[in-house]
């Protein structure tokens, strides 16, 4: 029997970056908000993804940057200190202690419930605590599912205790030999990090290129860079068997002809590594939430509209944000969605009198109901303005549509490219600086619908492109956005010149 029953205006499932943002925004009109979390408050990003992975990557970036500048290179001796890198990673991940995050939640006036939640009916859940207690929680207004995603581990690896991104980003030793299965963001970033730390890395990619969601030249640049640092990148590869023994993990690998697989295409291979990192994608974490009681299918993404309201549930009380929706797969875009759904809930269920004057709280519930695209109550940017950064070396950053995606959407496009190494800023930044910028322009509207940057430290160039895409700024107006000299942002001028603007 349940020991406690509690009622809140809003219940948020998941206290990661997305859930925290939902709860904070939803509480701003005075709604009471409870956040349910079975693990560490702060979630994947804080402890096993964004933050620790970037802490692992930053030392290699800093070392490479210094080595590329005459005068500074003379001050650089030796290689990275793996122990120091891992120790710094531990600090960035707060030593996997969420006390600071808990303090933030409580300081924001939110209620933290430790445990695993599952629906028992509309607006009603049972929370199973780690201590064996059971509590019934009811939401007067809304429930938001922000439980994130889980790594997909193919059955072939079931018996070899593979690393996922969690084990890799929290590892306390550097394997001499590391096999990475996958070709996406996690695979390329962690292949870069562990190669920097001294591992002999092999990347096994099922498809024909790395970073399949980006422009082809981006993945090609990352592949060349990895190969230049001794990483073996095998395209068109499928792992058909995996066995672990005292000597390591033994993988049976088949090479598919074509897809850039190389001269060994079609020849099976046996690869042995000390650890194997499986980075073959993620799936929404909806398996054990009791969604079947609401007529929804467990294990599936929750279908939401631009208000992040879940389809197929009557009453307008169920929402979802982040990876669990299948719309977004980055922390920053998930937090954007979280702000939207939090504002929708705060306005729609605003407990204050209709004539209350509170500038901080924002527009009324009527304004939310009437809101259109690009308002604070609609996640319009999820459609074709999502930014992504891959912190490999070189970095890859893009926003909006690739050329292929734009053409598939029926747009008449013009593609503008420029080599970053030809800029004056590149000359003073590093010897042999290499990189490329590309804009995809919708010629009918004369606006940028996609942009990609590849090169050292290009991540910080992305936001200008994101503003151009979201704002649908005509190229004729961008001509008047004068870039400072000598900076890499001067590439905008060169791209516009290439367009004849």
N, C-alpha and C positions, 0 to 999 in steps of 0.2 A: 504493500500500500504506500502511496506517496506520502512523504513526511510533511511537505509544505506546498502551499498553493499561493502563487504571487501573480499580481496583475500589473502590467505596465502599458503605457500607450503604444510603445513600439518595442519590438524584440528583433535584434539583429543577430543572425547566426554567423559567427566568424569574427574574430578580433584581429584580423590582419590589417594591412594598410587600407584596404577597401572598406571593411567593416567599421574600422575606427572613423573613417571619414563620413560614412553614412550616419553613424550614431551621432557624431558631433553636429552635422548639419541638421539632422532631424530634430535635435533637441532645442534648436534656437528659438522656437516660438513657445517654449515652455512644456513641450511634451516630455513625459518620463520615458527614458530609454534604457533597456537592459541589453547587454552584449553577452552572448554565450560563446565560450571558447574552451575546447578540450585540451589544448596544448599551450604554446607560448603566445602571450599577447604581443602583437606585432607581426606575427605570421611569417610566411615563407620569405618575403622580401628582406626582412630584418635579419634573419638567422641562417637562411639556406639558399638565398638567391641573389638579388640585386646587390646588397651591401657586401657580404663576404666575397662574392665572386669578383667584384670590382676591387676589393682590397687585395685579392690574389693577383689581379692583372696590373694594378698600378705600378708596382716596383719594376716590372719589365718595361713598361712604357717609359718610366723616368730614366732608366738606364739607357734605353735605346735613344731617347731624345738627347741625352748628354753625349753619347758616343757619336752622334751625327753633327756635332758642332765643334769645329776646330778651336782648340784652346780649352774648351771644357772636356774634350775627350781625354786630354792628358791627365786630368784629375781623376779619371775613372779607372780603377784597377780591379781585377777579379770579376767574379760572377755574383749573382744574387745569393744572399744568405737565406736558405730555405727556412731555417728555424726562426729567424727574425721575421720573415714574411708571414709565416703561420702564426706567430705570436701577435703580430699586428692585426691579422685577420680575426683572431680571437677577440681583440679589443673592439674592433668594428662590430662584431656580432655580439657584443656585450657579454661575452663568455656564456652565451645561451642562457642568460638570466634576464627575465622580463620585468624585473622590479621597476625599472624606469618607465616602461610602457604602462604597467599597472597604475603607477602613480599618475600618469597623464590621464588615463581613463577616469580614475576617481576624481582627479582635480577638475575634469570637465563636467562633473556632475552626473556621470553615467554610472550604471550599476553593472558590475562584472559578475557573471555567473560562470563558475568553472564547471565544465562537464560537456557531455555530448547530447545534443538536442535532436528529437525526432517528433514529427507531427503526429498527433492523435486525432486531429480534426481541424476544421477552420479556426485559425487564430489561436489554437491550443497546442501546446507541446509538453513533452516530458523531458526533463534534463536529468541525465544519469551522471552523478558526480563521481569523481575518481575515488572518493572514500566510500562508495557503495550507496550513498543516499540517492533518493529519487524525489524530484520536485516537479510539480505541475506549474507551468507558466502560461499565462493567457495574455494576449495582446488586445487592447481595446480597439486599436486603430489599424496597425499594420505590422507585418512581419517581413523582414528582408533577409534573403538567403545570400550570404557572401562567403561561402565555404571554400572557394578557390578551386584548385585542380590537383590531380594526382598524376605522377609519372606513369606512362604506359610502358610496361616491361613485357616484351614478347615471351611466350611460353618456353622458347628454346633456352632462355636464361634462368628458368625457374630454380634450378638446383645448384647454381654457381655463386649465389650471394653477390650479385652485381652491384656496383655503385649506381645510384641515380644522382641527380644533381645534389640531393641532400648530403649523401656520403662524400661526394667529391668536394663540395664547398666547405665541409666541416672536417675534412681529413687531417690527421695529425702526423702523417708521414707521407713522403713523396715516393710513389712506386717507381722502381727502376724502369719498368715497362708498363705502359698504359695503352690499352685499346679503347678507342672511343667509337661507339656505334651510333651513327647519326650525322647529319650534315647541317643542322640548323643553328640557332643562336647559342644554345647551351653547349652543343658539341664543339663549335668553333671557338667559343670563348674559353672553355676549360681545356681544350687542346692547346691553345695559346699559353694559358697560365701554367700548365704542368710542363710544357716544353721549356718555358722560361725557368722553371724550378729544377730542371735537369732530367725529367723523365724522357725515355725513348718512346715517342708517341706515334701510334698508327690510327688513322681515322678511316673508318669503314662507312661508306656512303652508298645507300641503296640506289639513289638516283644518279643523274648525270652531272650534277654540279652542287657546290655548296650554296647555302642561303637561297634556296629555291624561291622564296617569297620576294627577293630583291631583284634588281636588274642583273642580268647575266654577268656584266663586267665586274660587279661587286664581288660575287662569289669567286670569280676567276682571280681577282686580285688577292683575296684572302688565301686561296689555294696556293698561289705562287709564293706568297710570303711564308706560309707554313712550311712549304717544301724547302724554301731557302734557309729555314732554321732547323732543318733535319727531320721535320715531321713527314711521315709517309701518308699521303692522301690517296685512298683507293676508291675510285668511283665505280658504280655498277656492281657493288659487292653485297652479297647476302650471307648472313651467318646461318649455317644449317645445323650446327651442333655446338655445344658448349659443355665442357667438363672441367671441374676444378679438382686438383690434387695438390700434393705438397710442393710441386714444382710451379704451380700457378694455374691460370685459366687457359685451357686449350680450346681454340675456336676453329671450327671447320668453316671455311669461307669459299663460296662460289662466286666467280666473276662473270657477270653478264656481258656478252659481246656488245660493243657500241657504248654509248653514253660516256665516251671518254675513258673507258676502263683501261686502255693501254695495251701493251703487247701481251700481258698475261691474261687477257680476256678469255674466259671459257675454261681456264686451268684452275682446278680446285687447289686450295691452299690450307695449310694448318698453321695457325698463328698462336703463339704462346705469349701471355702477358701476366704480370703480377696482379693487375686489377683490370676489370672491364667496366667502363662507364657506358651505361645504356641511356642514350638521349634521343629517343625515338618518338617523342611527343608526349602530350599530357591530355587528360580527359577531365571533364567536370566532376567535382567531388559531390555527387548527389546520391550515392548508393544507399546509404543507411540513414536517411532523413525522414522516412515515413511518408514520402511523397505520394505513394499509392493511395493513402487515405484522402488525398485531395484530387484524385483522378489523374495524377501525373505519373510519368514513367521514371522510376529510379535509374540512376546511371546515365541519364541523358542530360544534355544541356537544357536549361530552362529558357523557353522561347519568350522573349520580352519585346515590348514596343519601345519607342524612343523615350518614354517616361520610365522605362525599366520595370513596367508592370507586367507580371507574368500572364501569358495568354492561357485561356482555358480554365481560369479560376474566377468564379462569380464574386462580386462584391467589391472588387478593386482594392483588396487589402494585401495581396501578396506581391512582393517585388523581389528582384534579384540584381546583383551587380558583380562585375569582375569576371574572372575566368569561368565561373559557373554558368554564365549565359552563352558562352561560345562566341560572343561578339568581340571580346577583347582578350589579349594575352600578354599585356604588359601592366606593370604596376601603375605607371602614370596614366594610362587610359582607363584602367579600372578605378583609379581615384577620381578621375573626371566623371565617370559614370556614377560613382558614389556621391559626388557633390550634387549631381542632377537628381538622383532619387531621394537624397536627403532633403533637398529643397522642395521637391514635389510633396513629400510626406509632411514637412513642416507647414507648408501652405495649405494643403488639402485638409489636414486635420487640425489646423490652427485652433487651439483651445481658447484663445482670447476673444473678447466681444468683437463683433463685426466692425464697430467704429473705433477700435483701438488704433492709436497712432504710435507706431513703433518703427522707426526708420531702419533699425538694424534687422528686424524680422523680415522686411521686404514686402512685396505685393501680397494681395489677399488671395484667398482660395479661388475667387472668381478669376483672378489673373492667371493662376496656374491652369485652370480648366480651359481658358481661352488661348493659352500660349501656343505659338507656332514654332517652326524651325529656327534654330540659332538663338532661342531664348535660354534662360538659365534652367528651364524646366524640361528641356529636350536634349537628348544626347545625339545631336545631329552629326557631330564630328566622327562618330563611329562609322559612318557610311563610307566616306572617301577622304578623310583627313587625319588618319591615324599616323603618328610619328613612331619611328623605331630606331634604336641605336644598338649596334653590335660592337662591343668593346674589344674587338680583336685588334691586331696590329698588322695592317692599317685598320682604323675604325671604319665602320660602314654606317651611314645614317640616311634614312629616307622617310618621306612623308607622302601621303596621298597615293595616287595610282602609278604603277609602272607603265611603260609604253604599251606592253601587251595588255594590261588590264584596261587602259584607256581605250585602246582600239577595240577590245572585246565589248566595251560599254557603248560602242558606236560613235565615239568622238573622232573628229578629224583633228589629228595631232601633228605638231611640229616638235621635233626633238633637238634640243640645243645642248652641246657638250663643250667642255673646255678642260684642258689639262692644268691641274693646279700647280704643277711644277713650273709652268711658264709665267707664274705671277711673281712680281717683285718680292712679295712677302715670303714666298717659298725660298728664294735665294738667301734671305737672312735667317730663315727658320732652321734650315738644315741642309747639309751637303747631300745632293741626290734626292731631294724631296720628290716624292711621286704621289699623284692622286688625280682624281677626276671628279668633275661636277657635271650633272645633267639635269635639265629641266624638261618636263613634258608639258607642252602648251596646247590648250584647247583653242584652235585657230578661230573658231566661230565666235567665241566670247573674248578671245585674246587674253586669257588668264592662265596662270600656272595651275595644273591639276596634279602634278607630281614632281618631286625633286629627290635626287640622290647625290650624296657626297661620299667619296672614298678617299682616305688619306689619314695621316697622323693628326690626331686631335680635331677631327672635323665634327665631332658631336656637338660642339658649341656653335657650329654654323647652322644647325638644323632649325632652330626656332624661327629665324627670319623667314625661312621657306615655309614653315608651318603657318606663320601669320599670312604670308602671301596666298597660300592655298585656302585657308579658312576664310580670309577676307575677300577672296576672289578679286584681288587687286589687278587691274589691267596693266599689261606691260608698259603701256604709254605712261602710266602713273609711276610704275616702278623705276622708270628712267630717272625720275626726280629724287629717288632715294639714293643719295650719294654715299658710296662706301669710303671709309677712311683709308688713307694710304700711309704706309704699306701694310695692309692686313689681307688675310686670305678672303675676306668678304668682298674684295675687289673683283672676285670672280663673277659677281652679279652684273657688274658693268660689262665685263667681257662677254658674258652670255647674251646680254641685251644687244651688244654690238654685233654678235654673230647672227642675231635675229634681224638685224637691219633696223632696229628701233632707235 
